[in-house]
Amino acid sequence: MCAVPASANDLAVRYLLELSTDIRGALLLDRDGELLATAGQLPAQDLESVARRLAGAARGLSPNGAPAGGEDVAIEIDVLATGGAMFLLGEADLVMACVTNRNVHPGLIFYDMHAVLRDLERAAAAESLREQGGRR
């Protein structure tokens, strides 16, 4: 899959914050844990570090970090704490994390996160088609 321009990643993370007023901060990592985009009012370093560790731990639960057949591991984690909640979603080559207020409906947060990641996948597919068309 082709990568989208960095501006698309930034827009996607900011759009996630617009979808839910409960989301205080969000970030997007690539499969290797490199920060692609961040938005919100929280220190990105803290969220990035926790997201990286959670994604790595979740991938480590399956043999060789991936299920049989070489498919990507889908990750969905929510953690509640006194001051709020953290949600982590990993699909394909991206990991998205966000921090919210405590009184949120996890299903709605994950729904919004899935929607944003699907939009990024469609943008990457469209970019790949554009590149292929330009090489002919």
N, C-alpha and C positions, 0 to 999 in steps of 0.2 A: 504494500500500500504506500502511496506517495504521501509525503508530509504536506500539511497545509502551511501557508505563510504564518509567521509568528503573530501577525496582527489578528488572524482568525482565532488563534488560541486565546489571545487577550480578550477579544470580543466575546468568545464563548464563556469565559470565566466571569466576565462582568455581567453577561446576560443571565447566568445562573443566580447572581445576587439580585437581579431585577425580578426574577421569577418568584422569589420568596423573600419577604422582608425579615424573616427569621434568620436568614443566613448572614453571619457577621463577617466571614472571610472564607475564601476558597482558593484552591490552587490546582494546577494541572501538571502532572509529571509524565515523562515518557517511560517506557518499559524498563529503562536502565536507572530510573530514579532521578533523571535530570529535570530541573525545574523548567517548564515551558511558559507558564503564565501564573500570575497571582492577582488577586483583587480583594478589597475589603480593608478592614481596619485592624487586623491582627498582625503580629510579627510573623512574617512568612517563614523565617528560619525555624521557629518552633513547630509550626504546622507541617512544614516540609519534612523535618526530621521524623516526626511521629508518623506521618503518612508513609514515608519510605520504609520505616520499620514495620508498620502494620501490613503493608503490601507484601513485603518480603516474608514475613511470618506466615501470612495466609497462603502464599504460593508454596511455601515450604511444607504445608500440610499434605500436598499431593505428591506422589512419587515423581522424582526428577523435576519438580516445579511445574509439571503440566500433566493433564490426564492422558490416558492411553490414546494413541492416534495422533499425538502431537498438537491437539487443539489447545487454544489459549485457555488459561484459567480465568474464570469469572470470579470476581471478588466483590462481596457486599458486606461491609462491617459497620455497625453503629455502636458507639460507646457513649454511655451516659455518665456525667459527672455532676457534682453539685452546681457548678457554674454554667453548665450547658451540655451540649452533645457534639460529638464528632462523627461524621459520616465519611466512609471511604468506599469508592466504587472503582473497580478495575475491569476494563473491557479491552480486548484486543491489545493494542500497544499503548494504551493510556491509563493513567490512574488519576482520578479526581478525588479531592478531599475538601470537605467544608466543615465549618464550625457554626453551630446554631445556638439559639436560645434553648433552654431545657424543655419547654413545653411545646414540642412540635410533634407532628405525626410523621414517623420515620418513612412510611410508605409514600407520602407526598414528596418528601425530600429526595428519596431515591428515584421516584418517577421523574422529577425535574432533572436530576443528574443524568439518568439514562437518556432523556430527551436531548440534552446538550451534547453528550458523547455521540449519540446517533447523528446529530447534525454535523459534528466534526468528522465522523466517518464518511458521511455523504460528501462533504467538502473535499476530503482527501481523495475520494474516488473521482470526483469531478475534475480535480487538479491533475490526477493521473491521466484521465482521458484527454484533457487539454494538452498535456505534455506529449502523449502518444500521437495526437493529431498534428502537433507541430514538428515531429521528427520525420514525417513521411515525405 
